[in-house]
Amino acid sequence: MRVSHTYRQTWMSRSVVALLLLACGPKPTSSPAIATPPPRETQRAEPPPAEAPRDDRARLGALVADPASDADGSKRAALCAALGRSKDPGAIELLLYVLEQAPERQPAIVYREAITALGMLGASEATDAILATIFRVPEVASTQNVLERARLALAQIGPDAAAPLAAMLAGKHPRVAELAEAAGIEHAIVETVAMSFLALVIDGEHAAVQDIRDVLTSARCGRDPEQSGRFAFAAQALGRLGDAKSVAPICACLSGVLTPEPGYTSAEALAFIGGPEATRCLTNLIGTASYDRESVEPGFEHELRWEAVRLAALAGGPKSVPGIRAALRKSKSREVKKRAHEFAAMLDALERCTDEACAAELVAHGTDAFAREAAAFELARRQPRSPDAALAIANAFAVPNFDTRVSLAMLTRRLAGRGGCPPCADALATVLGAERGKMDARMQAAVLEARATIAVVSASGTDARTK
């Protein structure tokens, strides 16, 4: 399996967690891209009995008022989880009360389970409280902390969470602004959280898309190290939203000497948006892209050139292949040609697979991960907003490549729409469940993307964090 030697790897997809960690939590002691999962007891509450007692609200209220008998928070966490599964809107007020508790009175696990429960209940009125909790309860970076639970909960709440997130992005959410200032968190970090969350709760027609474009423009291509995160997160969000208006400004920034971030994320965003303009830009990178030598390991200054072969094929499908092959023939770099050979099967497949039926067959039964990925993009172009195509792509999620899995999870979400494909969620969950505890750490980005998709496409009341 291909291994990237730049420092972007899975870090970019997990870096909202890390940005908050750097601002208001303890530093990680190992590479964040392969962070050790937290101890089991910090990941989730112990499951309550299958039939939760009717007095769960009373029991939880009593423990919140007097937590002496629940020092580790496990009882309160289990009760929060039970209330989330109960689908009882009457529990929302109590769960909001749980979030209001001071951190010294309540372990982080209780906040996590309360947030997850509110997401399962679709409690749009909880959005402000959830956002405030992110900044009130800092934790070490993990894939199950308060920030991750908030991301999934807001993805479940959906468009009703957009207005508070847009206010947060603009620096006009009073409570978040107050907490961020008190914690010494710069607004640039608040912006990155808001943009990442918005990409999961809105579609490409929402007014907040322009707010994200404005950040992209003001970040000035991320050339200044202080602006690189803003630009990268804006590009990532716009790519996942499929925003065609962002192609030109993103492409304009992919010139000169680049850094892996925002370089790779910008190129990936173009692939996710697709279309002739994005394809031309990515094809051009095959002969021009260069990373700053100080930002990558020796020999990988031109990594984006061979990565652009794959990304251009995703953006343009079968029509992109002649241009890609021409760009490779013109390349004077033996290393680029050697590395690009990894995508030969994908290009060959696209050349012979030019109709919808062939694309569907390749998604379902292809033997090359990159060929299946490219076929999935082609199927998505031919069947936009199709739950059937979404399910076919979700069923291919087990491919053994981390970048490809990110793409497949994103496409599943884009095609299925909100609440539009519970079987898609089941397909993704089956893979994650089968690999739990033995998954390659490089798959973390794909796991996070899949969880977000599960949260969006499931029926209401689904517990996305268990998937």
GUFIKE-484427 format. One record per residue (C-alpha): x, y, z; residue in one letter. Coordinates in nm, 4 decimals. Example, Ala and Ser with C-alpha at 12.3 -4.5 7.8 and 13.67 -1.06 7.14 Angstrom:
! residues 2
ATOM, x, y, z, voba
ATOM, 1.2300, -0.4500, 0.7800, a;
ATOM, 1.3670, -0.1060, 0.7140, s;
END
This chain:
! residues 467
ATOM, x, y, z, voba
ATOM, 0.0000, 0.0000, 0.0000, m;
ATOM, 0.1182, 0.3489, -0.0840, r;
ATOM, 0.2690, 0.5502, 0.2013, v;
ATOM, 0.2977, 0.9269, 0.1764, s;
ATOM, 0.6279, 1.0738, 0.2930, h;
ATOM, 0.5067, 1.4284, 0.3330, t;
ATOM, 0.3762, 1.5420, 0.6649, y;
ATOM, 0.0175, 1.5845, 0.5512, r;
ATOM, -0.0920, 1.2172, 0.5784, q;
ATOM, -0.3899, 1.1789, 0.8083, t;
ATOM, -0.2979, 1.4883, 1.0091, w;
ATOM, -0.4931, 1.7267, 0.7916, m;
ATOM, -0.8165, 1.5355, 0.8318, s;
ATOM, -0.7714, 1.5162, 1.2088, r;
ATOM, -0.6192, 1.8556, 1.2620, s;
ATOM, -0.9201, 2.0357, 1.4006, v;
ATOM, -0.8633, 1.8185, 1.7059, v;
ATOM, -0.4958, 1.9017, 1.7092, a;
ATOM, -0.5444, 2.2753, 1.6578, l;
ATOM, -0.7572, 2.2966, 1.9687, l;
ATOM, -0.5116, 2.0725, 2.1490, l;
ATOM, -0.2251, 2.3077, 2.0655, l;
ATOM, -0.4286, 2.6027, 2.1829, a;
ATOM, -0.5739, 2.4801, 2.5079, c;
ATOM, -0.4566, 2.1312, 2.5963, g;
ATOM, -0.1457, 1.9270, 2.6717, p;
ATOM, 0.0943, 1.8607, 2.3852, k;
ATOM, 0.0986, 1.5173, 2.2240, p;
ATOM, 0.4081, 1.3148, 2.2921, t;
ATOM, 0.4095, 1.1333, 1.9583, s;
ATOM, 0.3331, 1.2083, 1.5962, s;
ATOM, -0.0288, 1.3284, 1.5769, p;
ATOM, -0.0804, 1.1388, 1.2530, a;
ATOM, -0.0402, 0.8102, 1.4371, i;
ATOM, -0.1607, 0.9098, 1.7809, a;
ATOM, -0.2192, 0.6204, 2.0185, t;
ATOM, -0.5920, 0.5681, 2.0753, p;
ATOM, -0.7121, 0.6738, 2.4198, p;
ATOM, -0.7709, 0.4118, 2.6884, p;
ATOM, -1.0941, 0.2236, 2.6410, r;
ATOM, -1.2609, 0.3824, 2.9412, e;
ATOM, -1.2170, 0.7285, 2.7919, t;
ATOM, -1.3698, 0.6341, 2.4613, q;
ATOM, -1.7235, 0.5525, 2.5623, r;
ATOM, -1.9518, 0.4703, 2.8488, a;
ATOM, -2.0312, 0.1168, 2.9448, e;
ATOM, -2.3585, 0.0203, 2.7725, p;
ATOM, -2.6640, 0.0335, 2.9977, p;
ATOM, -2.9201, -0.2461, 3.0072, p;
ATOM, -3.1088, -0.3025, 2.6835, a;
ATOM, -3.4292, -0.1699, 2.8401, e;
ATOM, -3.3372, 0.1562, 3.0103, a;
ATOM, -3.5450, 0.2281, 3.3226, p;
ATOM, -3.8157, 0.4891, 3.2864, r;
ATOM, -3.6620, 0.6955, 3.5626, d;
ATOM, -3.3302, 0.7509, 3.3810, d;
ATOM, -3.3908, 1.1243, 3.3831, r;
ATOM, -3.4480, 1.1277, 3.7557, a;
ATOM, -3.1398, 0.9165, 3.8216, r;
ATOM, -2.9215, 1.1340, 3.6006, l;
ATOM, -3.0545, 1.4536, 3.7580, g;
ATOM, -2.9767, 1.3209, 4.1032, a;
ATOM, -2.6205, 1.2219, 4.0082, l;
ATOM, -2.5528, 1.5574, 3.8455, v;
ATOM, -2.6717, 1.7327, 4.1597, a;
ATOM, -2.4649, 1.5023, 4.3840, d;
ATOM, -2.1931, 1.3176, 4.1922, p;
ATOM, -2.0206, 1.1743, 4.5013, a;
ATOM, -2.1236, 0.8168, 4.4138, s;
ATOM, -2.0050, 0.8507, 4.0540, d;
ATOM, -1.6504, 0.9775, 4.0788, a;
ATOM, -1.5419, 0.8457, 3.7385, d;
ATOM, -1.8592, 0.9633, 3.5655, g;
ATOM, -1.9429, 0.6206, 3.4228, s;
ATOM, -2.2952, 0.6126, 3.5680, k;
ATOM, -2.3836, 0.9570, 3.4374, r;
ATOM, -2.2308, 0.8753, 3.0997, a;
ATOM, -2.4329, 0.5543, 3.0693, a;
ATOM, -2.7525, 0.7380, 3.1579, l;
ATOM, -2.6822, 1.0075, 2.8986, c;
ATOM, -2.6293, 0.7361, 2.6384, a;
ATOM, -2.9575, 0.5695, 2.7360, a;
ATOM, -3.1438, 0.8985, 2.7041, l;
ATOM, -2.9999, 0.9483, 2.3578, g;
ATOM, -3.1308, 0.6110, 2.2492, r;
ATOM, -3.4681, 0.6770, 2.4083, s;
ATOM, -3.5660, 0.9293, 2.1370, k;
ATOM, -3.7422, 1.1192, 2.4149, d;
ATOM, -3.7288, 1.4953, 2.3475, p;
ATOM, -3.8136, 1.5464, 2.7107, g;
ATOM, -3.4533, 1.4524, 2.7925, a;
ATOM, -3.3047, 1.7478, 2.6029, i;
ATOM, -3.3401, 2.0007, 2.8845, e;
ATOM, -3.1634, 1.7710, 3.1314, l;
ATOM, -2.8834, 1.6918, 2.8855, l;
ATOM, -2.8302, 2.0652, 2.8334, l;
ATOM, -2.8063, 2.0990, 3.2107, y;
ATOM, -2.5349, 1.8314, 3.2065, v;
ATOM, -2.3351, 2.0373, 2.9580, l;
ATOM, -2.3610, 2.3430, 3.1811, e;
ATOM, -2.1754, 2.1747, 3.4673, q;
ATOM, -1.8302, 2.3012, 3.5576, a;
ATOM, -1.5451, 2.0745, 3.4361, p;
ATOM, -1.4191, 2.0264, 3.7909, e;
ATOM, -1.7521, 1.8629, 3.8822, r;
ATOM, -1.7730, 1.6295, 3.5867, q;
ATOM, -1.5313, 1.4015, 3.3958, p;
ATOM, -1.5010, 1.4581, 3.0221, a;
ATOM, -1.6734, 1.1269, 2.9465, i;
ATOM, -2.0024, 1.2710, 3.0738, v;
ATOM, -1.9834, 1.5696, 2.8386, y;
ATOM, -1.9032, 1.3365, 2.5512, r;
ATOM, -2.2052, 1.1151, 2.6084, e;
ATOM, -2.4381, 1.4110, 2.6653, a;
ATOM, -2.3268, 1.5661, 2.3348, i;
ATOM, -2.3730, 1.2374, 2.1519, t;
ATOM, -2.7200, 1.1973, 2.3030, a;
ATOM, -2.8212, 1.5466, 2.1936, l;
ATOM, -2.7077, 1.4673, 1.8412, g;
ATOM, -2.9105, 1.1460, 1.8393, m;
ATOM, -3.2133, 1.3459, 1.9516, l;
ATOM, -3.1595, 1.6008, 1.6734, g;
ATOM, -3.1636, 1.8765, 1.9337, a;
ATOM, -3.0993, 2.1885, 1.7276, s;
ATOM, -3.1567, 2.4008, 2.0381, e;
ATOM, -2.8421, 2.2422, 2.1826, a;
ATOM, -2.6082, 2.3767, 1.9132, t;
ATOM, -2.4884, 2.6785, 2.1107, d;
ATOM, -2.4279, 2.4711, 2.4223, a;
ATOM, -2.2387, 2.2057, 2.2262, i;
ATOM, -2.0146, 2.4687, 2.0665, l;
ATOM, -1.9456, 2.6267, 2.4046, a;
ATOM, -1.8564, 2.2886, 2.5539, t;
ATOM, -1.5809, 2.2417, 2.2942, i;
ATOM, -1.4010, 2.5430, 2.4360, f;
ATOM, -1.4890, 2.4809, 2.8000, r;
ATOM, -1.3692, 2.1204, 2.8201, v;
ATOM, -1.0307, 2.0865, 2.6471, p;
ATOM, -0.8982, 1.7335, 2.6124, e;
ATOM, -0.5996, 1.5549, 2.4714, v;
ATOM, -0.6348, 1.4834, 2.1016, a;
ATOM, -0.8198, 1.1619, 2.0291, s;
ATOM, -1.0783, 1.0278, 1.7895, t;
ATOM, -1.3426, 1.0160, 2.0645, q;
ATOM, -1.2977, 1.3430, 2.2521, n;
ATOM, -1.5476, 1.6246, 2.3087, v;
ATOM, -1.4574, 1.7963, 1.9828, l;
ATOM, -1.5128, 1.4800, 1.7768, e;
ATOM, -1.8407, 1.4064, 1.9538, r;
ATOM, -1.9513, 1.7647, 1.8813, a;
ATOM, -1.8609, 1.7272, 1.5136, r;
ATOM, -2.0766, 1.4170, 1.4811, l;
ATOM, -2.3639, 1.5574, 1.6867, a;
ATOM, -2.3848, 1.8723, 1.4760, l;
ATOM, -2.3646, 1.6628, 1.1590, a;
ATOM, -2.6750, 1.4808, 1.2847, q;
ATOM, -2.8514, 1.8041, 1.3788, i;
ATOM, -2.7862, 1.9327, 1.0281, g;
ATOM, -2.8862, 2.2649, 0.8689, p;
ATOM, -3.0403, 2.3999, 1.1890, d;
ATOM, -2.6860, 2.4213, 1.3264, a;
ATOM, -2.5671, 2.6387, 1.0372, a;
ATOM, -2.6579, 2.9823, 1.1755, a;
ATOM, -2.4626, 2.9460, 1.5030, p;
ATOM, -2.1672, 2.8006, 1.3102, l;
ATOM, -2.1728, 3.0875, 1.0615, a;
ATOM, -2.1773, 3.3319, 1.3519, a;
ATOM, -1.8855, 3.1469, 1.5071, m;
ATOM, -1.6938, 3.1690, 1.1785, l;
ATOM, -1.7517, 3.5440, 1.1640, a;
ATOM, -1.6469, 3.5960, 1.5268, g;
ATOM, -2.0033, 3.6897, 1.6187, k;
ATOM, -2.0944, 3.4007, 1.8477, h;
ATOM, -2.0758, 3.5762, 2.1870, p;
ATOM, -2.0279, 3.2708, 2.4083, r;
ATOM, -1.7692, 3.1040, 2.1864, v;
ATOM, -1.5816, 3.4320, 2.1425, a;
ATOM, -1.5774, 3.4836, 2.5174, e;
ATOM, -1.4529, 3.1340, 2.5936, l;
ATOM, -1.1922, 3.1401, 2.3176, a;
ATOM, -1.0533, 3.4702, 2.4376, e;
ATOM, -1.0401, 3.3467, 2.7960, a;
ATOM, -0.8489, 3.0372, 2.6844, a;
ATOM, -0.6111, 3.2335, 2.4617, g;
ATOM, -0.7404, 3.0640, 2.1466, i;
ATOM, -0.6905, 3.2699, 1.8330, e;
ATOM, -0.9877, 3.3336, 1.6082, h;
ATOM, -0.8103, 3.1507, 1.3233, a;
ATOM, -0.8516, 2.8293, 1.5208, i;
ATOM, -1.2186, 2.9041, 1.5879, v;
ATOM, -1.2599, 2.9560, 1.2129, e;
ATOM, -1.1118, 2.6189, 1.1257, t;
ATOM, -1.3504, 2.4417, 1.3613, v;
ATOM, -1.6488, 2.6320, 1.2224, a;
ATOM, -1.5578, 2.5601, 0.8586, m;
ATOM, -1.5021, 2.1897, 0.9200, s;
ATOM, -1.8372, 2.1599, 1.0945, f;
ATOM, -2.0222, 2.3704, 0.8369, l;
ATOM, -1.9096, 2.1369, 0.5597, a;
ATOM, -2.1149, 1.8645, 0.7300, l;
ATOM, -2.4343, 2.0585, 0.8007, v;
ATOM, -2.4915, 2.2660, 0.4852, i;
ATOM, -2.4994, 2.2015, 0.1115, d;
ATOM, -2.3261, 2.3915, -0.1655, g;
ATOM, -2.6193, 2.6319, -0.2096, e;
ATOM, -2.6173, 2.7654, 0.1463, h;
ATOM, -2.5293, 3.1297, 0.2068, a;
ATOM, -2.2520, 3.0274, 0.4471, a;
ATOM, -2.0513, 2.8878, 0.1547, v;
ATOM, -1.9659, 3.2476, 0.0648, q;
ATOM, -1.8348, 3.3005, 0.4181, d;
ATOM, -1.5957, 3.0106, 0.3679, i;
ATOM, -1.4898, 3.1509, 0.0292, r;
ATOM, -1.4142, 3.4801, 0.2024, d;
ATOM, -1.1775, 3.3030, 0.4412, v;
ATOM, -1.0100, 3.1306, 0.1473, l;
ATOM, -0.9487, 3.4667, -0.0193, t;
ATOM, -0.8335, 3.6483, 0.2925, s;
ATOM, -0.5831, 3.3712, 0.3735, a;
ATOM, -0.3834, 3.4707, 0.0634, r;
ATOM, -0.3044, 3.1169, -0.0525, c;
ATOM, -0.1719, 3.0251, 0.2910, g;
ATOM, 0.1783, 3.1423, 0.1983, r;
ATOM, 0.2169, 3.2992, 0.5402, d;
ATOM, 0.2534, 3.0176, 0.7968, p;
ATOM, -0.0061, 3.1914, 1.0131, e;
ATOM, -0.2553, 3.1710, 0.7271, q;
ATOM, -0.1830, 2.8196, 0.5998, s;
ATOM, -0.4317, 2.6515, 0.8320, g;
ATOM, -0.7102, 2.8945, 0.7418, r;
ATOM, -0.6538, 2.8404, 0.3708, f;
ATOM, -0.6243, 2.4638, 0.4002, a;
ATOM, -0.9412, 2.4239, 0.6045, f;
ATOM, -1.1350, 2.6586, 0.3772, a;
ATOM, -1.0205, 2.4629, 0.0703, a;
ATOM, -1.1022, 2.1329, 0.2387, q;
ATOM, -1.4539, 2.2476, 0.3302, a;
ATOM, -1.5229, 2.3908, -0.0143, l;
ATOM, -1.3966, 2.0727, -0.1783, g;
ATOM, -1.6307, 1.8576, 0.0237, r;
ATOM, -1.9161, 2.0940, -0.0598, l;
ATOM, -1.8327, 2.0631, -0.4304, g;
ATOM, -1.8130, 2.4402, -0.4713, d;
ATOM, -1.7316, 2.5094, -0.8375, a;
ATOM, -1.6816, 2.8818, -0.7713, k;
ATOM, -1.3759, 2.7975, -0.5612, s;
ATOM, -1.1857, 2.6207, -0.8385, v;
ATOM, -1.0248, 2.9337, -0.9849, a;
ATOM, -0.8977, 3.0829, -0.6573, p;
ATOM, -0.7698, 2.7462, -0.5341, i;
ATOM, -0.5971, 2.6720, -0.8634, c;
ATOM, -0.4339, 3.0154, -0.8645, a;
ATOM, -0.2663, 2.9262, -0.5365, c;
ATOM, -0.1136, 2.6033, -0.6679, l;
ATOM, 0.1873, 2.7677, -0.8285, s;
ATOM, 0.5451, 2.8265, -0.7257, g;
ATOM, 0.7043, 2.6377, -0.4390, v;
ATOM, 0.4384, 2.4837, -0.2157, l;
ATOM, 0.4193, 2.3194, 0.1237, t;
ATOM, 0.2359, 1.9882, 0.1727, p;
ATOM, -0.0284, 2.1807, 0.3623, e;
ATOM, -0.2096, 2.3556, 0.2135, p;
ATOM, -0.0699, 2.2195, -0.1142, g;
ATOM, -0.2088, 1.8667, -0.1072, y;
ATOM, -0.5381, 1.9633, 0.0552, t;
ATOM, -0.5934, 2.2301, -0.2112, s;
ATOM, -0.5282, 1.9807, -0.4901, a;
ATOM, -0.7558, 1.7244, -0.3268, e;
ATOM, -1.0289, 1.9881, -0.2993, a;
ATOM, -1.0095, 2.0435, -0.6752, l;
ATOM, -1.0452, 1.6692, -0.7334, a;
ATOM, -1.3505, 1.6566, -0.5056, f;
ATOM, -1.5104, 1.9494, -0.6907, i;
ATOM, -1.4222, 1.8143, -1.0340, g;
ATOM, -1.5010, 1.9528, -1.3770, g;
ATOM, -1.2913, 2.0663, -1.6756, p;
ATOM, -1.1281, 2.3644, -1.5029, e;
ATOM, -1.0217, 2.1614, -1.2011, a;
ATOM, -0.8977, 1.8831, -1.4283, t;
ATOM, -0.6821, 2.1226, -1.6315, r;
ATOM, -0.5322, 2.2698, -1.3169, c;
ATOM, -0.4478, 1.9305, -1.1715, l;
ATOM, -0.3073, 1.8005, -1.4990, t;
ATOM, -0.0798, 2.1035, -1.5129, n;
ATOM, 0.0560, 2.0142, -1.1685, l;
ATOM, 0.1983, 1.6902, -1.3114, i;
ATOM, 0.4683, 1.8964, -1.4750, g;
ATOM, 0.5005, 2.1937, -1.2391, t;
ATOM, 0.4256, 2.1168, -0.8732, a;
ATOM, 0.7114, 2.1329, -0.6236, s;
ATOM, 0.7237, 2.1247, -0.2468, y;
ATOM, 0.9644, 2.3235, -0.0351, d;
ATOM, 1.2509, 2.0837, 0.0366, r;
ATOM, 1.2459, 2.1785, 0.4030, e;
ATOM, 0.8880, 2.0578, 0.4375, s;
ATOM, 0.9241, 1.7014, 0.3054, v;
ATOM, 1.1614, 1.4109, 0.3320, e;
ATOM, 1.4433, 1.3906, 0.0758, p;
ATOM, 1.3279, 1.2781, -0.2661, g;
ATOM, 0.9665, 1.3873, -0.2217, f;
ATOM, 0.9879, 1.7445, -0.3459, e;
ATOM, 0.7796, 1.6419, -0.6488, h;
ATOM, 0.5322, 1.4177, -0.4690, e;
ATOM, 0.2399, 1.6370, -0.5656, l;
ATOM, 0.3287, 1.5788, -0.9333, r;
ATOM, 0.2567, 1.2082, -0.9143, w;
ATOM, -0.0306, 1.2595, -0.6708, e;
ATOM, -0.1802, 1.4932, -0.9324, a;
ATOM, -0.2107, 1.1976, -1.1717, v;
ATOM, -0.4649, 1.0355, -0.9420, r;
ATOM, -0.6374, 1.3623, -0.8508, l;
ATOM, -0.6760, 1.4762, -1.2125, a;
ATOM, -0.8299, 1.1400, -1.3006, a;
ATOM, -1.0802, 1.1773, -1.0157, l;
ATOM, -1.1705, 1.5276, -1.1284, a;
ATOM, -1.2122, 1.4504, -1.4964, g;
ATOM, -1.2854, 1.0816, -1.5392, g;
ATOM, -1.2232, 0.9083, -1.8735, p;
ATOM, -1.1929, 1.2387, -2.0606, k;
ATOM, -0.8925, 1.3332, -1.8461, s;
ATOM, -0.6764, 1.0359, -1.9430, v;
ATOM, -0.5273, 1.1656, -2.2716, p;
ATOM, -0.4149, 1.4872, -2.1040, g;
ATOM, -0.2696, 1.3025, -1.8077, i;
ATOM, -0.0751, 1.0675, -2.0317, r;
ATOM, 0.0545, 1.3611, -2.2367, a;
ATOM, 0.1700, 1.5389, -1.9211, a;
ATOM, 0.3548, 1.2271, -1.8066, l;
ATOM, 0.5247, 1.1905, -2.1442, r;
ATOM, 0.6457, 1.5502, -2.1204, k;
ATOM, 0.7777, 1.5034, -1.7680, s;
ATOM, 1.1553, 1.4993, -1.7443, k;
ATOM, 1.1519, 1.3403, -1.3994, s;
ATOM, 1.2166, 0.9672, -1.3885, r;
ATOM, 1.0973, 0.9629, -1.0293, e;
ATOM, 0.7602, 1.1123, -1.1236, v;
ATOM, 0.7134, 0.8590, -1.4039, k;
ATOM, 0.8152, 0.5759, -1.1745, k;
ATOM, 0.5803, 0.6809, -0.8964, r;
ATOM, 0.2943, 0.7533, -1.1344, a;
ATOM, 0.3080, 0.3918, -1.2504, h;
ATOM, 0.1153, 0.3161, -0.9331, e;
ATOM, -0.1871, 0.4683, -1.1074, f;
ATOM, -0.1416, 0.2848, -1.4391, a;
ATOM, -0.4228, 0.0397, -1.3695, a;
ATOM, -0.6534, 0.3289, -1.2847, m;
ATOM, -0.5790, 0.5088, -1.6126, l;
ATOM, -0.6177, 0.1888, -1.8125, d;
ATOM, -0.9509, 0.1190, -1.6448, a;
ATOM, -1.0819, 0.4684, -1.7175, l;
ATOM, -0.9840, 0.4376, -2.0837, e;
ATOM, -1.1850, 0.1214, -2.1347, r;
ATOM, -1.4656, 0.2062, -1.8916, c;
ATOM, -1.6550, 0.4971, -2.0435, t;
ATOM, -2.0172, 0.4213, -1.9626, d;
ATOM, -2.2267, 0.4105, -1.6493, e;
ATOM, -2.2693, 0.0342, -1.6372, a;
ATOM, -1.8962, -0.0231, -1.6603, c;
ATOM, -1.8300, 0.2338, -1.3856, a;
ATOM, -2.0800, 0.0593, -1.1571, a;
ATOM, -1.9208, -0.2792, -1.2290, e;
ATOM, -1.5731, -0.1443, -1.1547, l;
ATOM, -1.6872, 0.0117, -0.8266, v;
ATOM, -1.8395, -0.3185, -0.7189, a;
ATOM, -1.5778, -0.5650, -0.8367, h;
ATOM, -1.2595, -0.3826, -0.9347, g;
ATOM, -0.9307, -0.5231, -0.8059, t;
ATOM, -0.7314, -0.1981, -0.8038, d;
ATOM, -0.8172, 0.0501, -0.5263, a;
ATOM, -0.7449, 0.3586, -0.7349, f;
ATOM, -0.9440, 0.2291, -1.0314, a;
ATOM, -1.2432, 0.1691, -0.8046, r;
ATOM, -1.2035, 0.5183, -0.6601, e;
ATOM, -1.1959, 0.6803, -1.0059, a;
ATOM, -1.4959, 0.4733, -1.1111, a;
ATOM, -1.6819, 0.5895, -0.7999, a;
ATOM, -1.6280, 0.9531, -0.8985, f;
ATOM, -1.7508, 0.8748, -1.2495, e;
ATOM, -2.0577, 0.6993, -1.1121, l;
ATOM, -2.1231, 1.0020, -0.8906, a;
ATOM, -2.1068, 1.2325, -1.1927, r;
ATOM, -2.3539, 1.0159, -1.3820, r;
ATOM, -2.5925, 0.9551, -1.0897, q;
ATOM, -2.5876, 1.2678, -0.8698, p;
ATOM, -2.8021, 1.2501, -0.5579, r;
ATOM, -2.8591, 0.8786, -0.6050, s;
ATOM, -2.8995, 0.6619, -0.2926, p;
ATOM, -2.8394, 0.3543, -0.5081, d;
ATOM, -2.5049, 0.4877, -0.6302, a;
ATOM, -2.4236, 0.5960, -0.2748, a;
ATOM, -2.4801, 0.2424, -0.1490, l;
ATOM, -2.2663, 0.0930, -0.4254, a;
ATOM, -1.9824, 0.3257, -0.3267, i;
ATOM, -2.0288, 0.2608, 0.0459, a;
ATOM, -2.0059, -0.1121, -0.0228, n;
ATOM, -1.6604, -0.0546, -0.1736, a;
ATOM, -1.5289, 0.1179, 0.1408, f;
ATOM, -1.3138, -0.1780, 0.2476, a;
ATOM, -1.0507, -0.0992, -0.0179, v;
ATOM, -0.7012, -0.1150, 0.1385, p;
ATOM, -0.5981, 0.2468, 0.0856, n;
ATOM, -0.6522, 0.5381, 0.3219, f;
ATOM, -0.6873, 0.8164, 0.0610, d;
ATOM, -0.9334, 0.6109, -0.1407, t;
ATOM, -1.1454, 0.5399, 0.1655, r;
ATOM, -1.1695, 0.9125, 0.2395, v;
ATOM, -1.2992, 0.9706, -0.1130, s;
ATOM, -1.5519, 0.6867, -0.0955, l;
ATOM, -1.6914, 0.8037, 0.2379, a;
ATOM, -1.7201, 1.1617, 0.1123, m;
ATOM, -1.8947, 1.0541, -0.2105, l;
ATOM, -2.1380, 0.8362, -0.0180, t;
ATOM, -2.2416, 1.1375, 0.1881, r;
ATOM, -2.2673, 1.3655, -0.1155, r;
ATOM, -2.4879, 1.1262, -0.3130, l;
ATOM, -2.7095, 1.0013, -0.0305, a;
ATOM, -2.8003, 1.3314, 0.1272, g;
ATOM, -2.9283, 1.3856, 0.4785, r;
ATOM, -3.0947, 1.0777, 0.6228, g;
ATOM, -3.1110, 0.9369, 0.2733, g;
ATOM, -2.9341, 0.6031, 0.3036, c;
ATOM, -2.9370, 0.4072, 0.6300, p;
ATOM, -2.8003, 0.0999, 0.4444, p;
ATOM, -2.4992, 0.3127, 0.3438, c;
ATOM, -2.4350, 0.3827, 0.7106, a;
ATOM, -2.4629, 0.0124, 0.7860, d;
ATOM, -2.2128, -0.0720, 0.5108, a;
ATOM, -1.9555, 0.1734, 0.6451, l;
ATOM, -2.0198, 0.0667, 1.0033, a;
ATOM, -1.9664, -0.2988, 0.9157, t;
ATOM, -1.6156, -0.2256, 0.7891, v;
ATOM, -1.5248, -0.0050, 1.0842, l;
ATOM, -1.6601, -0.2596, 1.3294, g;
ATOM, -1.4715, -0.5475, 1.1716, a;
ATOM, -1.1448, -0.3541, 1.1860, e;
ATOM, -1.1833, -0.2019, 1.5318, r;
ATOM, -0.8715, -0.2550, 1.7381, g;
ATOM, -0.6585, -0.3775, 1.4484, k;
ATOM, -0.6840, -0.0960, 1.1953, m;
ATOM, -0.3695, 0.0630, 1.0540, d;
ATOM, -0.3206, 0.4049, 1.2174, a;
ATOM, -0.3004, 0.5613, 0.8727, r;
ATOM, -0.6703, 0.4863, 0.8326, m;
ATOM, -0.7676, 0.7397, 1.1004, q;
ATOM, -0.8614, 1.0050, 0.8436, a;
ATOM, -1.0869, 0.7566, 0.6663, a;
ATOM, -1.2485, 0.6567, 0.9954, v;
ATOM, -1.3338, 1.0191, 1.0737, l;
ATOM, -1.4723, 1.0746, 0.7250, e;
ATOM, -1.6812, 0.7578, 0.7509, a;
ATOM, -1.8189, 0.8550, 1.0904, r;
ATOM, -1.9257, 1.1920, 0.9545, a;
ATOM, -2.1009, 1.0207, 0.6656, t;
ATOM, -2.2754, 0.7797, 0.9000, i;
ATOM, -2.3988, 1.0749, 1.1057, a;
ATOM, -2.5369, 1.2511, 0.7991, v;
ATOM, -2.6920, 0.9674, 0.5985, v;
ATOM, -2.8396, 0.7607, 0.8835, s;
ATOM, -3.1928, 0.7753, 1.0031, a;
ATOM, -3.2425, 1.0028, 1.3020, s;
ATOM, -3.1429, 0.8568, 1.6364, g;
ATOM, -2.8340, 0.6726, 1.5138, t;
ATOM, -2.5282, 0.6652, 1.7385, d;
ATOM, -2.2573, 0.7568, 1.4866, a;
ATOM, -1.9708, 0.7283, 1.7345, r;
ATOM, -2.0183, 0.3531, 1.7711, t;
ATOM, -1.9796, 0.2950, 1.3994, k;
END
